[in-house]
């Protein structure tokens, strides 16, 4: 990755809205003690070489990882066990909207990661930016067990701190690429697949579900989908919200905002605060699928161009299959 883009890197605006010091709509949960990690030498901070050999992704072969189970932890997200350079397990939150794999400084030291001097600008929904972050030289990342390696061809960033009980953020659009992956919310399972041999096609629409285009807006490979009115929404498993919109968007859509079902403040990674209000549910159409009584959140204290989000409260009933080669996403309800 070029140093210029690292310096301007903008993390998913949705990241950590559910992982901040005070999770949405409730008190912060008690910190998880997790598992103890073996003691290792601190991570070495190195200057990134001028030229880095990049594998020919189109020609390279990657074994499909075995399925890995995750927990849906209140206030922390979809937590999966991760090993860094065979050291672990660490507790990572699965976030399809992150645009990078984030690793806490503590986990990076335990996993003996090499960290460059290249700074990374991380921002949250509030646009606050007060986090020390640097690019890391790509580690070996495994999920479920230390031998279950991922291709991990995306960006890896070490951050100064993350909330208690979370050692890192795993973005499968980065860590599984160029393989596809399935985020099976009802089964609490993350699975990989080879999009060359078992691709998603536009005709694969499941009963009661749909296949939609995966809109890749930038180099981050984050999964955007188009709504019927042309607006785009980010599929963001790292967000606690349902269908999350700004106050301005709520007014444009003529949504009822006078009735507040619940509300709360969340803290994003940059240290800023976002105020969230759960308003009456709406009907949302994705491709050929119409979703009634969709949980809806109205956000304030966010940047003016904050994206529409489809967070965990919206995604829980579905199995989502992401094909990075065909640029398609299959959304299937629990059978």
N, C-alpha and C positions, 0 to 999 in steps of 0.2 A: 504494500500500500504506500502511495506517495506521502511524503511528510506533510505537504500542503493540505491534503484532504484530512489527515489525522488532526491537524491543528484546527480545522473547521468542523470536525465531526460533530453532528447533532444527534444525540441519542434519541431513540423513540420517545416522543412526548408522553407516551402512555406509561413508560417504564416506572415501576415501583409505586404507582398510585395505590397499590394494595400492600406494599411492603414497607411503607414509611413508618415512622415512630408511632403514628396513630392510624390504624387501618380505617377504611371507610365504614361508617355506620356502626361503630362499636368501640369498646375499649381495647387497648392494645393487649394481645394475648401474652401469657407468660412465656418468656424466652425458652426455647427448646435447648436442652443441654447437648443433644446430638451425641455423636460418638467421638471418642478421643482420637486425635490423629497422631501418628508417630512423629517424634521430633526429628527434624532434618536441618541441614544448613540453610541459612537465609537465601532468598532468591538473589542471584547475581544481576546487577543492573549493568547492562552493556550498551554501547553505542551500536545502532543498527548499521550493518555493513552497507556500503554504497550500492552494491548489487546483490540481490538475494535470488537464488535459483528458485524459479517457480515451476512446479510440475505441470505437464501438459494435461489439464483436467479432462479434455475431450478424449484423450487416449488412455488415461490412467484407469486402472481397475481397482474398485473398492469393494471389499466384502460387505454384505449387508449385515448390520449389527443385529443381535438378538433383541427381542422385545424387552423393555424395561418397565417395571411398575413404578408409579408415582403416587404420592399422597396428596390429597387436596386439603391443605392446612389453612385453617381460618386465619386471616391476616397475614399470611406468608405466601400463599399461592400453591402451585403444583410442584411439589418437592420430589426430586429424584436424586438417587445417590450417584455421585460422580467421583471418578478417580483421575488424578492429574499425575502423569508420568508414573503410573502404577501405585501412587500413594493416595490413601483415602480410607474410608469414604468421606466425601464432603457432601453437604446438602445444597443443591442448586435448585432454583426456581425456573421452571420452563416458561419462556417468554417469547412468543412468536413475533412480538412487536419491537424487540430490543434493537435489532440491527447489528448486534455483536454479541460475543460471549464475554461476560464480565466476571472477573475473579477478584475476590477480596485480597487485600495485601497479605493478610494472615494465611489464607489458603495458598497464595502464590509462593510464600516463603516455605510453607510445609511441602508443597509440590515441586520445589526447586525450579521454579520458572525463571527464565531470563527475561529481564524487563529493560526496555530501551529508554532513552531519555526523551523520546517523542511524546509531547503532551497531547492529551485528548480533551476536547471540550464537551463535557457531558451536561445536558440540560434536561429538565423535567417539564411537566405541564405548566408550571408557574414561570418557566424560563430562568429561574434562579440557577446560578452556577457557582458552587463553592466546594467542589470535590476535586481532590488530587487524583489524576488518572493518567496512565501511561500505556503505550502500546507494549504488548508482550510478544516475544518470539514464540511461535505456535507450539504449544505443548501437546503431548499425547493425551487425549481425552477419552475416557471410557465411561459408560453408563451401566448401571445394574450390577456389574462385577468388573474387576480390574482388567480382564482380558477382552471385554466387549468394546473394542475400539471404534470410534467414530472417524469419518474422514477429516472432520474439523478443518475445513479449508477456508473458513471465514475469519473475520477479525477477532482478535483476542485482546482484551483490555483489562489492566489491573487497576482497581480503584482503592482509595484509602480505607473505606469502610463500607459495610453493608449492614442492614438491620440484624439484630440478634436472631440466631437460628437460620440464617441464610449465608452460605459461604460463596455463592456465585449465582449468576444468571446464565442459563443455557438457552440460546436461541437456536432451535433446530433448523431454521432456514439457513443458518450459517454452519452449524456443527455437523449436519447430515449432508450438506451439499457436496458433490453433485447428485447424491442419492435423494429419493423422495422420502417422506415420512408420514406416519399416521398418528394424529393426536386423538386417541380414543378416550373421550371424557367419561362415558358411562363405565368403561372397563378399567379406568385409571391406568392406561398403558400407552407407552410411546414406542412405536415400531418404525423400522426402516423398510424401504423396498427399492428395487432397481427400476427406475423409470424407463430404461431401455427395453427390458424384457416384460415388464408388467405396467405399461403406461395407463394413465387416466385418459379417457377419451370423452368428447362432448356427449356421446350417446350413453355414457355410463350412469346417467342420472338414476339414483336409487328410488324405490317407492317412498313417497313422502319427502324426498330430498331433492337435491339439485347438483349440477356441476356448473361452476362459474369461472370466469377468467381470473387468473392471478395477475393483477396489474403490478408490474415491477416499476415503481416510479424513479428509483435511483439505484446506486450501486449496493445499497444495503440488503436488497432482496426481500424486504419486508412485504408481507402479503396484503395488498389492498384489493378491495372488490368494489364494483360499481353498483350503486343503488339506482332504482328506476328513474329518479329525477336527475341523474348524472353526477350526483355527489359521490365521493369515494369514502369508504370506511376501512379502517385498519383492523384486521383480525388479530386481536391482542390478548393472548392467554395470560399475560403478566398483569393485566388490569382486573381489579375486583368488580368493575362496573358491568352493566348490561349494555344497552344501546346508549352510549354516552355522548352527549352533545353540549355545545356551549349555550348560554342564555340567548345569544343572538340567533343561533340556528333554531332553537325552540320557538322563538318568535316568528321566524320565517316559515316554519312548518305549522304555525298556529296550534301548538300543543298546549294542553292545559298545564299551567305551572302554578296555579293558585293553591292546588291541593298537594301538600307535602306528606308523603308516606313515611319517610325517615330521612335523616340528614346527618352529616358528619364532616370532619376535616381530615384530610390526608396530607402527608408530607412526602414530597418527591425527593429524588436522589440529590438534587441540587440544594436541598434545604428549604425550598419554598413550600407554601401552603396552598392547597386547593380545597374549595368548599364544594361539597357534592350534595345534591338533593334528589331523592328518589321521587319521581312524579308518576302519575297514572300511566300504566303501560300503553304501548302503541302497537299498531300493526306494521310490520316491516316485510318488504318483499325482497328476496335474494334469488336472482335467476327465476326459475319456475316455481320456487317455494314461497308460500305466504305464511308468515309467522305472526300469530295472533297473541295478544297479551304479552308482548315482548317487554321485559323489565327495562325501564328507561331512567337514566340519570341526567340531571342538568348540572353543569359544572360552571363555577365562577372562580375568578382569580387565576384564570389560565391565559395563555398567550392568545392574541386575536385570531390567529390562524390555526388554533388547536384542531386536530383532526377529529372526525367522528370515529368512535371506537366501538368494536364488538368485543366486549370483555367476557370474563369467565361466567358471570351470571347469565349471559346470553348463550354461551357455548356449551354449557354443561349437558344439555340433552343430546349432543351430537358427536359423531365420529367424523373427524375432518382429515381428508387425505390430500396432501400437498405434493403436486408433481412439478418440480422445477424445470423439467425439460419441456413438457407440453404447456407449461404455464396455466395449469388448471387446478381448481380446488373442488373436491367432491365433498359435499356436506350430507351426511346420512343420519337420520334419527335412529334412536335405539329401537331395535326390532323386538 
